[in-house]
Amino acid sequence: MRTVKRDVFLDLSSKGPGYVKSQLDKLVKISEKNGHAVGICHPYDATIEALAEYMPVLRARSRCRTLRTLFRGGKRSAKGRNFPGWSILNKIRRRH
């Protein structure tokens, strides 16, 4: 069984979008240093708002992938769309 450890927990229920963005900064820096980074979060409104605002930075400096994609060597499968990460990204895309 493959496992992975999270690098950054992106949100806390009591924190707002500013906190999430600072955590996303950390995540990108770790990714740039190590070649990958794993961040986890909840679909809180503040988290989705921060992710939507931060997407241009993420697109410019990194590539967002599901864990399944990471384990498969970068190949995305149709089944990957069922991962929670895809539902969060889809919510962001619908808002913009």
MDTraj code that builds the backbone (N, CA, C; nanometers):
import mdtraj as md
import numpy as np

residues = "MET ARG THR VAL LYS ARG ASP VAL PHE LEU ASP LEU SER SER LYS GLY PRO GLY TYR VAL LYS SER GLN LEU ASP LYS LEU VAL LYS ILE SER GLU LYS ASN GLY HIS ALA VAL GLY ILE CYS HIS PRO TYR ASP ALA THR ILE GLU ALA LEU ALA GLU TYR MET PRO VAL LEU ARG ALA ARG SER ARG CYS ARG THR LEU ARG THR LEU PHE ARG GLY GLY LYS ARG SER ALA LYS GLY ARG ASN PHE PRO GLY TRP SER ILE LEU ASN LYS ILE ARG ARG ARG HIS".split()
xyz = np.array([
    [0.0851, -0.1177, 0.0000],
    [0.0000, 0.0000, 0.0000],
    [0.0897, 0.1240, 0.0000],
    [0.0646, 0.2103, -0.0939],
    [0.1389, 0.3361, -0.0998],
    [0.0785, 0.4348, -0.0003],
    [0.1631, 0.5123, 0.0596],
    [0.1169, 0.6160, 0.1521],
    [0.1894, 0.7455, 0.1204],
    [0.1343, 0.8521, 0.1688],
    [0.1961, 0.9831, 0.1525],
    [0.1612, 1.0652, 0.2763],
    [0.2519, 1.1512, 0.3144],
    [0.2311, 1.2376, 0.4303],
    [0.2024, 1.3789, 0.3805],
    [0.1082, 1.4444, 0.4414],
    [0.0792, 1.5816, 0.4004],
    [0.1940, 1.6726, 0.4413],
    [0.2160, 1.7734, 0.3593],
    [0.3178, 1.8732, 0.3901],
    [0.2573, 1.9949, 0.4589],
    [0.1363, 2.0300, 0.4174],
    [0.0725, 2.1499, 0.4717],
    [-0.0774, 2.1246, 0.4879],
    [-0.1289, 2.1601, 0.6043],
    [-0.2733, 2.1614, 0.6265],
    [-0.3176, 2.3033, 0.5949],
    [-0.4001, 2.3191, 0.4940],
    [-0.4287, 2.4517, 0.4399],
    [-0.5253, 2.5362, 0.5208],
    [-0.6171, 2.4750, 0.5923],
    [-0.7195, 2.5568, 0.6564],
    [-0.7555, 2.5074, 0.7955],
    [-0.8084, 2.5991, 0.8694],
    [-0.8701, 2.5724, 0.9993],
    [-1.0048, 2.6427, 0.9949],
    [-1.1044, 2.5858, 1.0568],
    [-1.2395, 2.6418, 1.0459],
    [-1.2486, 2.7849, 1.0967],
    [-1.1617, 2.8229, 1.1897],
    [-1.1694, 2.9565, 1.2478],
    [-1.0844, 3.0600, 1.1744],
    [-1.0113, 3.0174, 1.0728],
    [-0.9236, 3.1088, 0.9987],
    [-0.9890, 3.1482, 0.8675],
    [-0.9500, 3.2616, 0.8135],
    [-1.0092, 3.3108, 0.6897],
    [-0.9212, 3.2867, 0.5682],
    [-0.9590, 3.3469, 0.4555],
    [-0.8848, 3.3281, 0.3308],
    [-0.7381, 3.3703, 0.3397],
    [-0.7080, 3.4708, 0.4163],
    [-0.5686, 3.5153, 0.4305],
    [-0.4787, 3.4060, 0.4865],
    [-0.5299, 3.3328, 0.5842],
    [-0.4542, 3.2225, 0.6421],
    [-0.4325, 3.1130, 0.5380],
    [-0.5367, 3.0812, 0.4631],
    [-0.5263, 2.9767, 0.3615],
    [-0.4219, 3.0167, 0.2577],
    [-0.4206, 3.1430, 0.2154],
    [-0.3226, 3.1890, 0.1165],
    [-0.1803, 3.1770, 0.1706],
    [-0.1608, 3.2071, 0.2981],
    [-0.0262, 3.1929, 0.3553],
    [0.0164, 3.0461, 0.3572],
    [-0.0785, 2.9569, 0.3821],
    [-0.0486, 2.8139, 0.3790],
    [-0.0209, 2.7677, 0.2354],
    [-0.0923, 2.8235, 0.1391],
    [-0.0664, 2.7909, -0.0013],
    [0.0734, 2.8370, -0.0423],
    [0.1167, 2.9538, 0.0078],
    [0.2542, 2.9993, -0.0175],
    [0.3548, 2.8963, 0.0317],
    [0.3322, 2.8453, 0.1524],
    [0.4201, 2.7421, 0.2084],
    [0.4203, 2.6178, 0.1200],
    [0.3023, 2.5775, 0.0759],
    [0.2889, 2.4581, -0.0068],
    [0.3675, 2.4717, -0.1377],
    [0.3557, 2.5872, -0.2027],
    [0.4274, 2.6099, -0.3282],
    [0.5785, 2.6084, -0.3047],
    [0.6244, 2.6706, -0.1981],
    [0.7685, 2.6717, -0.1681],
    [0.8211, 2.5304, -0.1438],
    [0.7459, 2.4495, -0.0730],
    [0.7873, 2.3107, -0.0493],
    [0.7910, 2.2341, -0.1810],
    [0.6914, 2.2570, -0.2659],
    [0.6865, 2.1912, -0.3961],
    [0.8062, 2.2303, -0.4827],
    [0.8414, 2.3570, -0.4809],
    [0.9556, 2.4032, -0.5589],
    [1.0860, 2.3413, -0.5071],
    [1.0949, 2.3242, -0.3779],
    [1.2154, 2.2666, -0.3181],
    [1.2250, 2.1155, -0.3413],
    [1.1132, 2.0430, -0.3213],
    [1.1147, 1.8966, -0.3230],
    [1.0639, 1.8337, -0.4530],
    [1.0060, 1.9131, -0.5400],
    [0.9495, 1.8591, -0.6632],
    [0.8042, 1.8187, -0.6497],
    [0.7524, 1.8165, -0.5295],
    [0.6116, 1.7891, -0.5038],
    [0.5793, 1.8289, -0.3603],
    [0.4524, 1.8492, -0.3340],
    [0.4048, 1.8787, -0.1994],
    [0.2588, 1.8371, -0.1914],
    [0.2175, 1.7962, -0.0735],
    [0.0789, 1.7533, -0.0528],
    [0.0139, 1.8477, 0.0480],
    [-0.0952, 1.9092, 0.0037],
    [-0.1735, 1.9931, 0.0920],
    [-0.3129, 1.9346, 0.1048],
    [-0.3682, 1.9446, 0.2231],
    [-0.5043, 1.8966, 0.2436],
    [-0.5890, 2.0115, 0.2992],
    [-0.7191, 2.0045, 0.2728],
    [-0.8084, 2.1095, 0.3209],
    [-0.9514, 2.0587, 0.3242],
    [-1.0363, 2.1413, 0.3805],
    [-1.1805, 2.1162, 0.3826],
    [-1.2470, 2.2072, 0.2798],
    [-1.3660, 2.1749, 0.2348],
    [-1.4353, 2.2623, 0.1399],
    [-1.5099, 2.3775, 0.2092],
    [-1.4428, 2.4449, 0.3030],
    [-1.5022, 2.5625, 0.3661],
    [-1.5120, 2.6739, 0.2621],
    [-1.6085, 2.7633, 0.2794],
    [-1.6227, 2.8758, 0.1867],
    [-1.4944, 2.9585, 0.1801],
    [-1.4334, 2.9859, 0.2947],
    [-1.3103, 3.0656, 0.2973],
    [-1.1971, 2.9953, 0.2231],
    [-1.1912, 2.8634, 0.2316],
    [-1.0870, 2.7872, 0.1631],
    [-1.1084, 2.7924, 0.0127],
    [-1.2311, 2.7725, -0.0309],
    [-1.2612, 2.7764, -0.1740],
    [-1.2357, 2.9163, -0.2292],
    [-1.2720, 3.0180, -0.1534],
    [-1.2464, 3.1565, -0.1954],
    [-1.0961, 3.1805, -0.2117],
    [-1.0186, 3.1382, -0.1137],
    [-0.8732, 3.1572, -0.1198],
    [-0.8112, 3.0797, -0.2353],
    [-0.8551, 2.9564, -0.2557],
    [-0.8027, 2.8769, -0.3674],
    [-0.8358, 2.9420, -0.5009],
    [-0.9570, 2.9928, -0.5141],
    [-0.9968, 3.0581, -0.6389],
    [-0.9102, 3.1807, -0.6662],
    [-0.8846, 3.2604, -0.5631],
    [-0.8016, 3.3798, -0.5788],
    [-0.6551, 3.3433, -0.6042],
    [-0.6103, 3.2323, -0.5499],
    [-0.4698, 3.1918, -0.5586],
    [-0.4392, 3.1094, -0.6829],
    [-0.5415, 3.0673, -0.7578],
    [-0.5202, 2.9808, -0.8740],
    [-0.4207, 3.0367, -0.9756],
    [-0.4194, 3.1661, -1.0063],
    [-0.3181, 3.2154, -1.1008],
    [-0.1747, 3.1898, -1.0516],
    [-0.1525, 3.2031, -0.9222],
    [-0.0199, 3.1753, -0.8657],
    [0.0115, 3.0266, -0.8772],
    [-0.0864, 2.9423, -0.8413],
    [-0.0651, 2.7981, -0.8505],
    [-0.0356, 2.7567, -0.9945],
    [-0.1091, 2.8114, -1.0885],
    [-0.0879, 2.7753, -1.2302],
    [0.0491, 2.8208, -1.2789],
    [0.0947, 2.9358, -1.2316],
    [0.2235, 2.9891, -1.2757],
    [0.3416, 2.9162, -1.2131],
    [0.3255, 2.8702, -1.0907],
    [0.4399, 2.8154, -1.0174],
    [0.4337, 2.6652, -0.9928],
    [0.3214, 2.6003, -1.0212],
    [0.3095, 2.4575, -0.9903],
    [0.1996, 2.3948, -1.0746],
    [0.1798, 2.2645, -1.0548],
    [0.0702, 2.1920, -1.1192],
    [-0.0093, 2.1216, -1.0104],
    [-0.1379, 2.1429, -1.0087],
    [-0.2247, 2.0768, -0.9106],
    [-0.2624, 1.9388, -0.9624],
    [-0.2453, 1.8395, -0.8789],
    [-0.2781, 1.7021, -0.9145],
    [-0.3433, 1.6339, -0.7953],
    [-0.4213, 1.5314, -0.8242],
    [-0.4756, 1.4494, -0.7158],
    [-0.3675, 1.3540, -0.6682],
    [-0.3858, 1.2980, -0.5515],
    [-0.2907, 1.1978, -0.5027],
    [-0.2875, 1.0773, -0.5946],
    [-0.4012, 1.0388, -0.6468],
    [-0.4071, 0.9244, -0.7378],
    [-0.3164, 0.9497, -0.8583],
    [-0.3212, 1.0712, -0.9122],
    [-0.2366, 1.1052, -1.0255],
    [-0.0898, 1.0992, -0.9873],
    [-0.0580, 1.1486, -0.8705],
    [0.0805, 1.1451, -0.8220],
    [0.1305, 1.0017, -0.8128],
    [0.0475, 0.9128, -0.7625],
    [0.0863, 0.7724, -0.7490],
    [0.0965, 0.7015, -0.8833],
    [0.0219, 0.7471, -0.9819],
    [0.0248, 0.6829, -1.1139],
    [0.1295, 0.7446, -1.2053],
    [0.2162, 0.8253, -1.1514],
    [0.3222, 0.8826, -1.2320],
    [0.2765, 0.9964, -1.3222],
    [0.1739, 1.0680, -1.2811],
    [0.1287, 1.1845, -1.3553],
    [0.0185, 1.1587, -1.4552],
    [-0.0259, 1.0360, -1.4707],
    [-0.1327, 1.0057, -1.5649],
    [-0.2674, 1.0199, -1.4956],
    [-0.3531, 1.0997, -1.5519],
    [-0.4851, 1.1222, -1.4931],
    [-0.5835, 1.0218, -1.5516],
    [-0.6592, 0.9617, -1.4656],
    [-0.7608, 0.8676, -1.5135],
    [-0.8990, 0.9264, -1.4912],
    [-0.9962, 0.8716, -1.5598],
    [-1.1343, 0.9170, -1.5420],
    [-1.1792, 0.8962, -1.3985],
    [-1.1308, 0.7892, -1.3360],
    [-1.1686, 0.7630, -1.1972],
    [-1.1181, 0.8737, -1.1051],
    [-1.0087, 0.9396, -1.1422],
    [-0.9526, 1.0470, -1.0604],
    [-1.0504, 1.1600, -1.0363],
    [-1.1481, 1.1747, -1.1237],
    [-1.2465, 1.2816, -1.1070],
    [-1.3315, 1.2621, -0.9823],
    [-1.3332, 1.1439, -0.9256],
    [-1.4122, 1.1188, -0.8055],
    [-1.3381, 1.1579, -0.6776],
    [-1.2120, 1.1953, -0.6879],
    [-1.1356, 1.2343, -0.5705],
    [-1.1867, 1.3668, -0.5163],
    [-1.1855, 1.3882, -0.3844],
    [-1.2326, 1.5148, -0.3277],
    [-1.1617, 1.6356, -0.3864],
    [-1.0339, 1.6248, -0.4173],
    [-0.9607, 1.7374, -0.4734],
    [-1.0212, 1.7880, -0.6020],
    [-1.0721, 1.6967, -0.6838],
    [-1.1334, 1.7406, -0.8087],
    [-1.2626, 1.8160, -0.7816],
    [-1.3391, 1.7759, -0.6832],
    [-1.4640, 1.8466, -0.6570],
    [-1.4362, 1.9883, -0.6088],
    [-1.3300, 2.0084, -0.5341],
    [-1.2955, 2.1435, -0.4892],
    [-1.2522, 2.2274, -0.6083],
    [-1.1661, 2.1734, -0.6950],
    [-1.1226, 2.2478, -0.8124],
    [-1.2390, 2.2782, -0.9050],
    [-1.3328, 2.1860, -0.9170],
    [-1.4498, 2.2105, -1.0013],
    [-1.5357, 2.3236, -0.9448],
    [-1.5483, 2.3310, -0.8119],
    [-1.6241, 2.4396, -0.7515],
    [-1.5561, 2.5737, -0.7826],
    [-1.4235, 2.5764, -0.7782],
    [-1.3503, 2.6985, -0.8076],
    [-1.3744, 2.7399, -0.9520],
    [-1.3649, 2.6463, -1.0428],
    [-1.3846, 2.6785, -1.1837],
    [-1.5252, 2.7309, -1.2105],
    [-1.6250, 2.6776, -1.1436],
    [-1.7626, 2.7234, -1.1648],
    [-1.7828, 2.8662, -1.1148],
    [-1.7084, 2.9067, -1.0131],
    [-1.7240, 3.0415, -0.9592],
    [-1.6607, 3.1460, -1.0482],
    [-1.5653, 3.1079, -1.1322],
    [-1.4924, 3.2062, -1.2143],
    [-1.5104, 3.1796, -1.3600],
])
top = md.Topology()
chain = top.add_chain()
for i, resn in enumerate(residues, 1):
    res = top.add_residue(resn, chain, resSeq=i)
    for name in ("N", "CA", "C"):
        top.add_atom(name, md.element.get_by_symbol(name[0]), res)
traj = md.Trajectory(xyz[None], top)
